[in-house]
Amino acid sequence: MVMDMLRTTDGRTYLTLRETERMYGVRYQTLARAIKNGELHAHRVGHYLVIDLDEFLKWRRELYGTARHLRKKILEEEGNK
Protein backbone atom coordinates (compact mmCIF):
# COMPACT_ATOMS: atom_id res chain seq x y z
CA MET A 1 0.00 0.00 0.00
CA VAL A 2 1.29 3.45 -0.92
CA MET A 3 0.48 6.36 1.31
CA ASP A 4 -1.08 9.33 -0.48
CA MET A 5 -0.26 12.93 0.31
CA LEU A 6 -0.96 13.76 3.91
CA ARG A 7 -2.72 17.07 4.54
CA THR A 8 -3.01 18.36 8.08
CA THR A 9 -5.79 20.50 9.53
CA ASP A 10 -3.47 23.53 9.49
CA GLY A 11 -3.10 23.22 5.71
CA ARG A 12 0.38 21.68 5.55
CA THR A 13 1.04 18.92 3.02
CA TYR A 14 3.45 16.05 3.61
CA LEU A 15 4.82 13.56 1.09
CA THR A 16 6.69 10.31 1.53
CA LEU A 17 10.16 10.15 0.03
CA ARG A 18 8.90 7.84 -2.74
CA GLU A 19 6.02 10.19 -3.58
CA THR A 20 8.43 13.11 -3.72
CA GLU A 21 10.76 11.13 -5.97
CA ARG A 22 7.93 10.19 -8.30
CA MET A 23 6.29 13.62 -8.43
CA TYR A 24 9.38 15.86 -8.55
CA GLY A 25 12.12 13.66 -10.00
CA VAL A 26 14.50 14.00 -7.04
CA ARG A 27 16.06 10.63 -6.24
CA TYR A 28 15.17 8.85 -3.01
CA GLN A 29 18.87 8.64 -2.10
CA THR A 30 19.27 12.41 -2.54
CA LEU A 31 16.32 13.06 -0.23
CA ALA A 32 17.59 10.57 2.36
CA ARG A 33 21.05 12.20 2.29
CA ALA A 34 19.52 15.68 2.71
CA ILE A 35 17.60 14.41 5.75
CA LYS A 36 20.71 12.76 7.19
CA ASN A 37 22.71 15.99 6.68
CA GLY A 38 20.00 18.08 8.33
CA GLU A 39 19.09 19.96 5.15
CA LEU A 40 15.52 18.59 5.23
CA HIS A 41 13.45 17.57 8.22
CA ALA A 42 11.48 14.33 8.15
CA HIS A 43 8.70 13.06 10.38
CA ARG A 44 7.71 9.46 10.90
CA VAL A 45 4.09 8.54 10.23
CA GLY A 46 3.74 4.83 10.90
CA HIS A 47 6.62 3.26 9.02
CA TYR A 48 6.80 6.09 6.46
CA LEU A 49 9.16 9.06 6.52
CA VAL A 50 7.37 12.18 5.33
CA ILE A 51 8.65 15.64 4.48
CA ASP A 52 6.79 18.94 4.41
CA LEU A 53 6.03 19.89 0.80
CA ASP A 54 6.74 23.61 1.33
CA GLU A 55 10.06 22.87 3.02
CA PHE A 56 11.01 20.47 0.20
CA LEU A 57 10.15 23.04 -2.49
CA LYS A 58 12.24 25.69 -0.73
CA TRP A 59 15.17 23.25 -0.39
CA ARG A 60 14.89 22.29 -4.07
CA ARG A 61 14.82 25.94 -5.16
CA GLU A 62 17.93 26.68 -3.11
CA LEU A 63 19.76 23.59 -4.31
CA TYR A 64 18.95 23.79 -8.00
CA GLY A 65 18.91 27.59 -8.11
CA THR A 66 22.50 27.60 -6.88
CA ALA A 67 23.49 24.93 -9.40
CA ARG A 68 21.82 26.86 -12.21
CA HIS A 69 23.61 30.06 -11.16
CA LEU A 70 27.00 28.31 -11.11
CA ARG A 71 26.35 26.61 -14.46
CA LYS A 72 25.48 29.97 -16.03
CA LYS A 73 28.65 31.56 -14.61
CA ILE A 74 30.84 28.73 -15.93
CA LEU A 75 29.30 28.99 -19.41
CA GLU A 76 29.81 32.75 -19.42
CA GLU A 77 33.47 32.34 -18.43
CA GLU A 78 34.02 29.70 -21.13
CA GLY A 79 32.45 32.06 -23.69
CA ASN A 80 34.95 34.80 -22.77
CA LYS A 81 38.00 32.62 -23.51
N, C-alpha and C positions, 0 to 999 in steps of 0.2 A: 504494500500500500504506500502510495506517495502522498505526503502531506501537501495540501494546497496552501496558498498564501494565508498567513495568519494576520487578521486585522483586529486590533484591540479597540476597546471602547473609547480610548482617547484619540483614535484616528491613525495610530501608527501601523505600519505594515511590515511584517517580518517574512523573510524567505529562508528556506533551507539552502544549504550550500549547493546542492544539486539543482534546485530550482533557479538559483542565481546563475549557475553555470549555463543552464539550458536557455534561460531568457536573455542573458546579457553577454554570453560568450567568453566569460572569464573563467579560466580553468579552476576546477575544484582545488587542486594543489596550490594554486596562487592564493585563493581565498583562505585556505587552511594556514598557509605561511603568514599571511597578513594578520590572522587572528593570533597565531603563535608569537609574532613579533610585536603585538600590541597595537597594530595599525587599525584593526577592526575589532569591535567587541561582539562576542557571540553569547547567546543565551541558550540554555538547554531546555527544550520542551519535549518531555518524554525522552526518547533516545535520539532525537534530532537536535542538531545545532542550528540555530536560526540567527540571522543578522537583520538589523533594522535597514529597511530599503533606503531611507533618506541618508543614513550614515554611509551605506555602501555607495550610493550615487555620488556623494561628496568625495569619498575616498577615490573612486574611479576617475572623477574629474581631475582631482589633484595629481593622481598617478599618470594618467594618460595626457593630461594637459601639459605637464612637465616634459614628458617624453616628446610630445609634438613640438614644444618650444625648442628643445635641444636639437631635434631633427631638422627643424627649419634653420636654426643657426648654423649647423654643420653644412647644410646644402648651400647657404649663402656664402660661407667661407670657401667652400670648394669652387663656387662660381667666380669668386674673386681671384683665383689663382691663375 
